[in-house]
């Protein structure tokens, strides 16, 4: 028999829900975001967003710098000063599900302690991942994941990386030298997909998107055979939608 307690609707506090949606929106922007953008992403009216942002800032959960909002000291204390690490199984399961939905291999990478780190790859026999014939860590200039990570760094960090891992062409389509590569990075917009055509592996095209969770520098990518290049833009946009949904629900997180 169903009891009253088992069917009761829990009491929800709307202002708390709205504040949490704002915190999720802030967490999706490593370099912060202005109030109007946060209001739009959280689905709030601007006056409501302003009121909540002022309150969260006053309490130390957010801070405002140069017109954008970022996590404050109180929020960092909740996570021990870092973004919670996802269980390895969560990342692997999520990538495998996305790879099946999209019909393409899915890759996840971080830039951590000055190195490109491939966190996980999901593929299947019908859509195999690109073979790592040259170290992904050392050839970030040639593949979409690496380019997407390096474009998120400041000039000094980029120069330091290229001092340790010099630009060298891997195929006839690769960028030829350091200055040409740096010029390319400067022309890129950090929020847009990075497209790479046969620069790392002949017969393969790749696209990568930045993943912004707090201060983490991360990226995800898909790859396709050259003859399926017309699917690339749709595939990376589908991946972007999948990842955004998970980030906003806190189901998927990345260790920094």
Beta strands, then each sheet from edge to edge (+ up, - down):
strand 1: 62-65
strand 2: 68-71
strand 3: 105-112
strand 4: 115-122
strand 5: 194-197
strand 6: 204-211
strand 7: 218-225
sheet 1: 1+ 2-
sheet 2: 4+ 3- 7+ 6- 5+
end
